[in-house]
Amino acid sequence: MRIPILDLHPEIDAIREEINAALQEVLRSTQFIMGPNVKAFEEEAAAYLGARHAIAVNSGTDALVIGLRAAGIGPGDEVITTPFTFFATAETISQVGAVPVFVDIDPRTFNIDPEQVRAAVTPKTRAILPVHLYGQAAEMDPLLELARARDLVVVEDVAQAFGGEYKGKKLGTLGRVGCFSFFPSKNLGAFGDGGLIVTDDDRIAELARMLRVHGSKQRYYHELIGYNSRLDEFQAAILRVKLPHVSEWNERRRGVARRYDELLGDLPAVITPYESPHARHVYHQYTIRILGGRRDAVHRHLAEMGIATMIYYPVPVHRLPPYAEGAPHLPVAEAMAGEVLSLPCGPMLAAAVQEEVANAIRAAL
């Protein structure tokens, strides 16, 4: 594609010398797993997010699995979550033996609808797992109030929203546990897989640290059945270089979003992203809705023009084979799956490129 959904080259070029120096230092140290960069990154990420503990793991998926287990979620528990998300959100609930309970979403934010969550609570409910989709905060206050009233755990899926905020607090620090992904395309991305668990709960942090290294506090003395889920030193070193830039890059993404809003705001078939007045959207994706059953045609037309767009997600999780049997009808999520289209977005995206994308959408419509 002439215009990719995300071009990482300008971002990497801006910090290439710092990256090279950091990687060379790791090579000189020969400490490649759980070395000083991992420890330093955990401290720096915790400080940036305002969390007491940050535990680095080898993927966002493992962050969810370990975060759920460390929070005490297991077989027979019900976890209320959104169907409009990447499959890993639900998959990890199943992997710890719990049952995902899907409820519908708010069409403005694409995030879980708190009123639907309230109606879905049963005696088996142990947790709520909201996703901050596309970089937009879920409506957390009613979820947290419900959790306090019903003694539930809130585990935040922050894979797409590093640096996002809700009422002045960084996402991932509002619930009991926050789970992040450092997949290369994320707002803070590694050069491979990586993940992070944050919490203010000392016991959860202790369990998470044990679970990531085969359930041990001390080498060869294993107290739990755990995982091999360690962030390697190269990825930690890269993330340490990138972390001081993430706030600036997020602000640049917000500027990209404002330009798209101006370019597309007058199109009656297009609904541009909503931003909550008390949240700070960090636009991991700039995702529009295209009305009138025309999304797929626009998607194809842009591809023919050499412009990459993505559909996140074409099938809600509750309609995928592992969960489809007996799945509820969730009309908003199902409708959004037929309307959403994510446009090229990134902190270095040029205004001229955005104009070309917007003109192609106009032509398609």
C-alpha positions as semicolon CSV with decimal commas, in nm:
position;residue;x (nm);y (nm);z (nm)
1;M;0,000;0,000;0,000
2;R;0,122;0,352;-0,079
3;I;-0,033;0,471;0,247
4;P;-0,006;0,210;0,521
5;I;-0,236;0,198;0,821
6;L;0,070;0,287;1,032
7;D;0,416;0,384;0,913
8;L;0,671;0,316;1,187
9;H;0,971;0,440;0,987
10;P;0,954;0,811;1,089
11;E;0,910;0,722;1,456
12;I;1,208;0,485;1,450
13;D;1,423;0,725;1,247
14;A;1,371;0,997;1,510
15;I;1,522;0,781;1,786
16;R;1,744;0,546;1,587
17;E;2,071;0,651;1,751
18;E;1,925;0,613;2,101
19;I;1,786;0,271;2,011
20;N;2,116;0,155;1,866
21;A;2,306;0,271;2,174
22;A;2,063;0,096;2,407
23;L;2,083;-0,231;2,214
24;Q;2,462;-0,219;2,202
25;E;2,468;-0,174;2,579
26;V;2,255;-0,488;2,621
27;L;2,492;-0,679;2,394
28;R;2,789;-0,566;2,600
29;S;2,618;-0,668;2,923
30;T;2,522;-1,019;2,797
31;Q;2,223;-1,003;3,034
32;F;1,941;-1,085;2,797
33;I;1,654;-1,189;3,025
34;M;1,523;-1,011;3,338
35;G;1,823;-0,785;3,357
36;P;1,866;-0,421;3,463
37;N;1,664;-0,276;3,174
38;V;1,356;-0,476;3,270
39;K;1,380;-0,356;3,630
40;A;1,442;0,004;3,524
41;F;1,157;-0,003;3,272
42;E;0,918;-0,136;3,534
43;E;1,012;0,150;3,768
44;E;0,987;0,413;3,494
45;A;0,655;0,282;3,362
46;A;0,510;0,269;3,714
47;A;0,617;0,630;3,772
48;Y;0,472;0,744;3,437
49;L;0,140;0,574;3,501
50;G;0,119;0,660;3,871
51;A;0,105;0,297;3,986
52;R;0,268;0,133;4,286
53;H;0,379;-0,177;4,094
54;A;0,456;-0,257;3,730
55;I;0,538;-0,614;3,629
56;A;0,676;-0,672;3,279
57;V;0,571;-0,986;3,090
58;N;0,618;-1,114;2,738
59;S;0,286;-1,010;2,580
60;G;-0,038;-0,825;2,639
61;T;-0,217;-1,161;2,633
62;D;-0,001;-1,291;2,917
63;A;-0,060;-0,965;3,104
64;L;-0,433;-1,045;3,099
65;V;-0,391;-1,413;3,192
66;I;-0,152;-1,341;3,477
67;G;-0,341;-1,030;3,586
68;L;-0,667;-1,224;3,611
69;R;-0,508;-1,513;3,799
70;A;-0,321;-1,284;4,036
71;A;-0,651;-1,106;4,108
72;G;-0,804;-1,438;4,212
73;I;-1,016;-1,507;3,903
74;G;-1,048;-1,877;3,823
75;P;-1,271;-2,173;3,741
76;G;-1,642;-2,110;3,769
77;D;-1,614;-1,733;3,799
78;E;-1,802;-1,507;3,561
79;V;-1,625;-1,206;3,413
80;I;-1,837;-0,941;3,241
81;T;-1,670;-0,796;2,936
82;T;-1,722;-0,648;2,591
83;P;-1,764;-0,847;2,269
84;F;-1,621;-0,561;2,065
85;T;-1,251;-0,619;2,117
86;F;-0,961;-0,835;2,006
87;F;-1,018;-1,205;2,076
88;A;-0,752;-1,218;2,351
89;T;-0,976;-1,025;2,592
90;A;-1,225;-1,313;2,610
91;E;-0,972;-1,587;2,539
92;T;-0,771;-1,505;2,850
93;I;-1,082;-1,520;3,069
94;S;-1,143;-1,870;2,936
95;Q;-0,777;-1,964;2,981
96;V;-0,796;-1,907;3,357
97;G;-1,108;-2,124;3,372
98;A;-1,358;-1,841;3,409
99;V;-1,658;-1,766;3,187
100;P;-1,678;-1,448;2,977
101;V;-2,020;-1,284;2,995
102;F;-2,067;-1,048;2,702
103;V;-2,274;-0,732;2,723
104;D;-2,339;-0,466;2,463
105;I;-2,147;-0,145;2,400
106;D;-2,200;0,229;2,379
107;P;-2,214;0,324;2,008
108;R;-2,038;0,654;2,074
109;T;-1,726;0,515;2,243
110;F;-1,741;0,151;2,123
111;N;-1,674;0,058;2,485
112;I;-1,872;-0,150;2,732
113;D;-2,208;-0,004;2,841
114;P;-2,216;0,027;3,224
115;E;-2,593;-0,018;3,240
116;Q;-2,565;-0,346;3,053
117;V;-2,295;-0,454;3,298
118;R;-2,518;-0,378;3,596
119;A;-2,797;-0,592;3,451
120;A;-2,561;-0,884;3,386
121;V;-2,427;-0,928;3,741
122;T;-2,513;-1,265;3,897
123;P;-2,399;-1,443;4,215
124;K;-2,118;-1,597;4,008
125;T;-1,983;-1,264;3,884
126;R;-1,634;-1,199;4,019
127;A;-1,491;-0,939;3,785
128;I;-1,554;-0,673;3,522
129;L;-1,307;-0,645;3,234
130;P;-1,354;-0,319;3,040
131;V;-1,147;-0,248;2,729
132;H;-1,029;0,104;2,646
133;L;-1,080;0,048;2,275
134;Y;-0,894;0,250;2,009
135;G;-0,738;0,463;2,288
136;Q;-1,073;0,586;2,428
137;A;-1,143;0,538;2,799
138;A;-1,436;0,322;2,899
139;E;-1,685;0,497;3,131
140;M;-1,512;0,392;3,451
141;D;-1,697;0,566;3,736
142;P;-2,017;0,359;3,716
143;L;-1,814;0,041;3,671
144;L;-1,603;0,116;3,976
145;E;-1,910;0,207;4,181
146;L;-2,076;-0,120;4,084
147;A;-1,760;-0,312;4,166
148;R;-1,743;-0,158;4,513
149;A;-2,110;-0,227;4,578
150;R;-2,092;-0,592;4,465
151;D;-1,736;-0,674;4,575
152;L;-1,610;-0,727;4,221
153;V;-1,261;-0,695;4,075
154;V;-1,204;-0,452;3,787
155;V;-0,929;-0,559;3,546
156;E;-0,860;-0,301;3,273
157;D;-0,754;-0,406;2,924
158;V;-0,536;-0,111;2,822
159;A;-0,370;-0,277;2,522
160;Q;-0,470;0,011;2,293
161;A;-0,452;0,306;2,530
162;F;-0,109;0,355;2,688
163;G;-0,101;0,711;2,822
164;G;-0,478;0,762;2,794
165;E;-0,659;0,919;3,088
166;Y;-0,992;0,921;3,266
167;K;-1,062;1,219;3,492
168;G;-0,692;1,295;3,520
169;K;-0,580;0,940;3,604
170;K;-0,385;0,722;3,367
171;L;-0,580;0,429;3,228
172;G;-0,478;0,103;3,389
173;T;-0,463;0,256;3,737
174;L;-0,836;0,292;3,806
175;G;-0,920;-0,075;3,858
176;R;-0,746;-0,338;4,070
177;V;-0,526;-0,442;3,778
178;G;-0,427;-0,283;3,446
179;C;-0,295;-0,489;3,153
180;F;-0,095;-0,340;2,865
181;S;0,042;-0,465;2,533
182;F;0,362;-0,347;2,367
183;F;0,288;-0,502;2,026
184;P;0,488;-0,292;1,774
185;S;0,188;-0,094;1,648
186;K;0,077;0,024;1,992
187;N;0,118;0,383;2,114
188;L;0,414;0,252;2,314
189;G;0,537;-0,039;2,103
190;A;0,834;-0,271;2,130
191;F;1,014;-0,433;1,836
192;G;0,833;-0,757;1,914
193;D;0,587;-0,875;2,175
194;G;0,576;-0,741;2,529
195;G;0,329;-0,665;2,803
196;L;0,287;-0,504;3,144
197;I;0,070;-0,553;3,452
198;V;0,017;-0,259;3,687
199;T;-0,146;-0,260;4,029
200;D;-0,141;-0,085;4,364
201;D;-0,217;-0,414;4,541
202;D;0,098;-0,562;4,697
203;R;-0,038;-0,918;4,704
204;I;-0,148;-0,910;4,339
205;A;0,194;-0,775;4,241
206;E;0,369;-1,052;4,435
207;L;0,157;-1,321;4,270
208;A;0,208;-1,171;3,923
209;R;0,585;-1,167;3,970
210;M;0,573;-1,532;4,076
211;L;0,344;-1,643;3,795
212;R;0,563;-1,492;3,522
213;V;0,859;-1,709;3,633
214;H;0,699;-2,050;3,676
215;G;0,536;-1,969;4,008
216;S;0,851;-1,903;4,207
217;K;0,986;-1,629;4,430
218;Q;1,322;-1,799;4,459
219;R;1,484;-1,985;4,171
220;Y;1,405;-2,358;4,170
221;Y;1,158;-2,322;4,461
222;H;0,822;-2,327;4,283
223;E;0,508;-2,260;4,484
224;L;0,255;-2,227;4,200
225;I;0,198;-2,355;3,847
226;G;0,301;-2,050;3,651
227;Y;0,430;-1,944;3,311
228;N;0,745;-1,851;3,127
229;S;0,649;-1,490;3,062
230;R;0,949;-1,266;3,088
231;L;1,013;-0,946;2,895
232;D;1,359;-0,970;2,743
233;E;1,626;-0,705;2,787
234;F;1,629;-0,591;2,424
235;Q;1,258;-0,509;2,433
236;A;1,289;-0,341;2,773
237;A;1,579;-0,129;2,646
238;I;1,376;-0,020;2,342
239;L;1,073;0,061;2,555
240;R;1,290;0,268;2,790
241;V;1,407;0,480;2,496
242;K;1,052;0,525;2,367
243;L;0,874;0,590;2,698
244;P;0,991;0,953;2,738
245;H;0,847;1,029;2,391
246;V;0,506;0,868;2,436
247;S;0,325;1,175;2,572
248;E;0,444;1,387;2,278
249;W;0,350;1,113;2,033
250;N;0,006;1,081;2,188
251;E;-0,045;1,454;2,156
252;R;0,057;1,431;1,790
253;R;-0,201;1,155;1,743
254;R;-0,462;1,387;1,891
255;G;-0,361;1,649;1,635
256;V;-0,401;1,394;1,357
257;A;-0,749;1,314;1,492
258;R;-0,848;1,683;1,493
259;R;-0,740;1,719;1,129
260;Y;-0,944;1,415;1,030
261;D;-1,243;1,557;1,220
262;E;-1,219;1,874;1,013
263;L;-1,173;1,689;0,684
264;L;-1,457;1,441;0,736
265;G;-1,696;1,619;0,970
266;D;-1,932;1,740;0,697
267;L;-1,992;1,398;0,539
268;P;-2,343;1,280;0,633
269;A;-2,252;0,912;0,588
270;V;-1,955;0,938;0,825
271;I;-1,954;0,954;1,205
272;T;-1,618;1,068;1,339
273;P;-1,487;0,945;1,677
274;Y;-1,646;1,071;1,996
275;E;-1,424;1,188;2,281
276;S;-1,563;1,186;2,631
277;P;-1,537;1,530;2,796
278;H;-1,370;1,380;3,103
279;A;-1,130;1,145;2,923
280;R;-0,818;1,185;2,712
281;H;-0,838;0,979;2,395
282;V;-0,495;0,879;2,262
283;Y;-0,612;0,754;1,920
284;H;-0,437;0,424;1,888
285;Q;-0,681;0,403;1,600
286;Y;-0,882;0,677;1,433
287;T;-1,201;0,482;1,372
288;I;-1,500;0,621;1,187
289;R;-1,843;0,474;1,126
290;I;-1,972;0,460;0,769
291;L;-2,349;0,443;0,754
292;G;-2,591;0,300;0,502
293;G;-2,423;-0,037;0,450
294;R;-2,140;0,125;0,254
295;R;-1,840;0,047;0,476
296;D;-1,713;-0,252;0,280
297;A;-1,738;-0,065;-0,051
298;V;-1,538;0,226;0,091
299;H;-1,283;-0,016;0,234
300;R;-1,237;-0,178;-0,109
301;H;-1,223;0,154;-0,292
302;L;-0,946;0,285;-0,066
303;A;-0,751;-0,039;-0,110
304;E;-0,773;0,006;-0,487
305;M;-0,632;0,358;-0,437
306;G;-0,338;0,214;-0,241
307;I;-0,469;0,335;0,096
308;A;-0,471;0,080;0,377
309;T;-0,764;0,082;0,617
310;M;-0,857;-0,181;0,873
311;I;-1,177;-0,322;1,016
312;Y;-1,141;-0,364;1,392
313;Y;-1,339;-0,591;1,428
314;P;-1,546;-0,756;1,154
315;V;-1,702;-1,015;1,388
316;P;-1,782;-0,947;1,754
317;V;-1,622;-1,203;1,984
318;H;-1,955;-1,349;2,097
319;R;-2,023;-1,450;1,735
320;L;-1,692;-1,635;1,689
321;P;-1,702;-2,017;1,708
322;P;-1,568;-2,065;2,063
323;Y;-1,847;-1,848;2,206
324;A;-2,124;-1,852;1,946
325;E;-2,333;-2,134;2,089
326;G;-2,607;-1,977;2,299
327;A;-2,458;-1,630;2,253
328;P;-2,686;-1,334;2,324
329;H;-2,800;-1,092;2,057
330;L;-2,601;-0,774;2,115
331;P;-2,737;-0,536;1,852
332;V;-2,502;-0,242;1,898
333;A;-2,182;-0,448;1,880
334;E;-2,318;-0,639;1,583
335;A;-2,411;-0,317;1,403
336;M;-2,074;-0,154;1,474
337;A;-1,894;-0,455;1,324
338;G;-2,057;-0,363;0,994
339;E;-1,981;0,010;1,013
340;V;-1,637;0,075;1,166
341;L;-1,332;0,159;0,958
342;S;-0,993;0,256;1,098
343;L;-0,798;0,505;0,889
344;P;-0,420;0,552;0,859
345;C;-0,306;0,705;1,185
346;G;0,016;0,768;1,371
347;P;0,209;1,046;1,539
348;M;0,406;1,135;1,226
349;L;0,122;1,121;0,972
350;A;0,148;1,417;0,735
351;A;-0,148;1,650;0,681
352;A;-0,118;1,602;0,304
353;V;-0,159;1,228;0,346
354;Q;-0,468;1,281;0,559
355;E;-0,614;1,504;0,287
356;E;-0,556;1,229;0,030
357;V;-0,729;0,975;0,257
358;A;-1,024;1,209;0,314
359;N;-1,058;1,283;-0,057
360;A;-1,057;0,911;-0,135
361;I;-1,337;0,858;0,117
362;R;-1,538;1,139;-0,043
363;A;-1,489;0,984;-0,384
364;A;-1,592;0,642;-0,257
365;L;-1,911;0,782;-0,107
